[in-house]
Amino acid sequence: MPDPLLVLEALDAGYGGAPVVRDLSLEVAAGEVVALLGPNGAGKTTTLSTIAGLLPCLGGSVRLDGEDIDGVPAHKLARRGISLVPEGRALFFGMTVGEHLQLAETKGSLRREQLIELLPELHKCLGRKAGVLSGGEQQMLAVGRALVSQPRVLLVDEMSLGLAPVIVERLLPILRRVADELGAAVLFVEQHVSLALEVADRAYVLNHGRLVLEGRASELAQRRDLLRSSYLGDAAPDVHPRQEIAPA
């Protein structure tokens, strides 16, 4: 593995000074896809929001390419290459797909042709308003808008939200292509565990704000017993030490 691009070390994060995530350490390398899994309320969205600069660190650190970025405003982190696809997509329903993409363009943006190659279904939607798109098309637009800036780190929160599994099967492999073709470090939150592990290189599992399981995705996919126990809380740190699946 190359050196990690994004590193969280002993991170505490939350709201109003109250931590929701505690002592979280994880890393993502350029060209790597990492899944952040766990039940509802585990702290996954809080983690992504903190990385993106929407929430302050309450303890520990977030480092981008070795530099501590705690306290850097979200808009400046976006310029440094951190791009977040938020839960709920945050689209402007009265704007067309093309207008969304144009609004995200800056100097050095991904060429429109290259973006359409990654997300070919957007081509037929360029002149349509976001409010009339299907859920899958809206999610593709949200991802496409985030990719326009050619991010170094792509954060994706619940790509499958409100979508049928068959649509999710078409969407999640896009994250693999983003890592392979653009060289981005991809960290994504996903509730469809089996599909997430098919796309990811590695995965971390949170429960009650703490890391309870980590390992290579292919090996975690074979250990459904550990996944099940981590989701149910049986593997939580206050009951058992954190479990780790070592690389083969």
Secondary structure, DSSP 8 states (H G I E B T S, - for coil): ---EEEEEEEEEEEETTEEEEEEEEEEEETT-EEEEE-STTSSHHHHHHHHTTSS-EEEEEEEETTEE-TT--HHHHHHHTEEEE-TT----TTSBHHHHHHHH--TT---HHHHHHHSGGGGGGTTSBGGGS-HHHHHHHHHHHHHTT--SEEEEE-TTTT--HHHHHHHTHHHHHHHHHH--EEEEE-S-HHHHHHH-SEEEEEETTEEEEEEEHHHHTT-HHHHHHHHHTTT-TTTS--EE----
